[in-house]
């Protein structure tokens, strides 16, 4: 979305549904439907998760590309799953087949139990060191048409005279995202030229992002023309759940995720008509991001504050229906109208 008068360009990404939430026979159609809704309502792309419980994100991305015209999959990439050459080859293949840009969400960690099952005991900050090497090899391979074969000798990866074909046109180079919640994540964003994405505090408490690095937020939105209706929808969709609260507490005990701890520390924030920042879905283990709830005007005002701070990418939660994206777009349009240069 764009506000030409204020020269503000905003990238909005929805999120792909998870296979565990649907019958096997219905899941593929649900992915197609959500992708098409996202495209119709102005999203740049759609996040595709990757962890030990998900389907292969590249095959889901392929399904999305086949059934949309402009939407760009934002594929979660975990170094423990595949070699950087395989990622670069997939980007090049999709560019060649569809003339479509892919975004890459570079994942350093993930669920601790997933990493344990894969026999990966790399400490938190060292995982970001590994991610930097991993992503630099991908970048150098994609740039290889101009710079030649890639030789790289690092702590985690080594390649010698490696070259990628087919070449990727510059305009189809992937956008890069990485978690920016920790110092290690922000350092990685600087090193690889990625947008640093965080689970934000309420806008009036949030700080400006680091200078020279693209910045984004991961936040859900439930909004209606009338604020009371938005809150009724929110509470019906995310009722308090004792079992979910216990699961959340257990996850906190085993997680070494900086963003998880930070968000848990904000969970006592009270949401009201004056402060629409809402963490009940996170506290009840229904989703992993904060929500903004309220009228178009109120949510648009909060989104505009993130824009004013310098955040230019927003990753939304999984949309439950096309109508939700229509309402969300109305709030974003108000936010862009309020945005200052």
Rosetta blueprint (number, residue, H / E / L):
1 X L
2 X E
3 X E
4 X L
5 X L
6 X L
7 X L
8 X E
9 X E
10 X L
11 X E
12 X E
13 X E
14 X E
15 X E
16 X L
17 X L
18 X L
19 X H
20 X H
21 X H
22 X L
23 X L
24 X H
25 X H
26 X H
27 X H
28 X H
29 X H
30 X H
31 X H
32 X H
33 X H
34 X H
35 X H
36 X H
37 X H
38 X H
39 X H
40 X H
41 X L
42 X L
43 X L
44 X L
45 X E
46 X E
47 X E
48 X E
49 X L
50 X L
51 X L
52 X L
53 X L
54 X L
55 X L
56 X L
57 X H
58 X H
59 X H
60 X H
61 X H
62 X H
63 X H
64 X H
65 X H
66 X H
67 X L
68 X L
69 X L
70 X L
71 X L
72 X E
73 X E
74 X E
75 X E
76 X E
77 X E
78 X E
79 X L
80 X L
81 X L
82 X L
83 X L
84 X H
85 X H
86 X H
87 X H
88 X H
89 X H
90 X H
91 X H
92 X H
93 X H
94 X H
95 X H
96 X H
97 X H
98 X H
99 X L
100 X L
101 X L
102 X L
103 X E
104 X E
105 X E
106 X E
107 X E
108 X L
109 X L
110 X L
111 X L
112 X H
113 X H
114 X H
115 X H
116 X H
117 X H
118 X L
119 X L
120 X L
121 X L
122 X L
123 X L
124 X H
125 X H
126 X H
127 X H
128 X H
129 X H
130 X H
131 X H
132 X H
133 X H
134 X H
135 X H
136 X H
137 X H
138 X H
139 X H
140 X H
141 X H
142 X H
143 X L
144 X H
145 X H
146 X H
147 X H
148 X L
149 X L
150 X E
151 X E
152 X E
153 X E
154 X L
155 X L
156 X L
157 X L
158 X E
159 X E
160 X E
161 X E
162 X E
163 X L
164 X L
165 X L
166 X L
167 X L
168 X L
169 X L
170 X H
171 X H
172 X H
173 X L
174 X L
175 X E
176 X E
177 X E
178 X E
179 X E
180 X L
181 X L
182 X L
183 X H
184 X H
185 X H
186 X H
187 X H
188 X H
189 X H
190 X H
191 X H
192 X H
193 X L
194 X L
195 X E
196 X E
197 X E
198 X E
199 X L
200 X L
201 X L
202 X L
203 X L
204 X L
205 X L
206 X L
207 X L
208 X L
209 X L
210 X L
211 X L
212 X L
213 X L
214 X L
215 X E
216 X E
217 X E
218 X E
219 X E
220 X E
221 X E
222 X E
223 X E
224 X E
225 X L
226 X L
227 X H
228 X H
229 X H
230 X H
231 X H
232 X H
233 X H
234 X H
235 X H
236 X H
237 X H
238 X L
239 X L
240 X L
241 X L
242 X H
243 X H
244 X H
245 X H
246 X H
247 X H
248 X H
249 X H
250 X H
251 X H
252 X H
253 X H
254 X H
255 X L
256 X L
257 X L
258 X H
259 X H
260 X H
261 X H
262 X H
263 X H
264 X H
265 X H
266 X L
267 X L
268 X L
269 X L
270 X L
271 X L
272 X L
273 X L
274 X L
275 X L
276 X L
277 X E
278 X E
279 X L
280 X H
281 X H
282 X H
283 X H
284 X L
285 X L
286 X L
287 X L
288 X L
289 X L
290 X E
291 X E
292 X E
293 X E
294 X E
295 X E
296 X H
297 X H
298 X H
299 X H
300 X H
301 X H
302 X H
303 X H
304 X H
305 X H
306 X H
307 X H
308 X H
309 X H
310 X L
311 X L
312 X L
313 X E
314 X E
315 X E
316 X E
317 X E
318 X E
319 X L
320 X L
321 X L
322 X H
323 X H
324 X H
325 X H
326 X H
327 X H
328 X H
329 X H
330 X H
331 X H
332 X H
333 X H
334 X H
335 X H
336 X H
337 X H
338 X H
339 X L
340 X L
341 X L
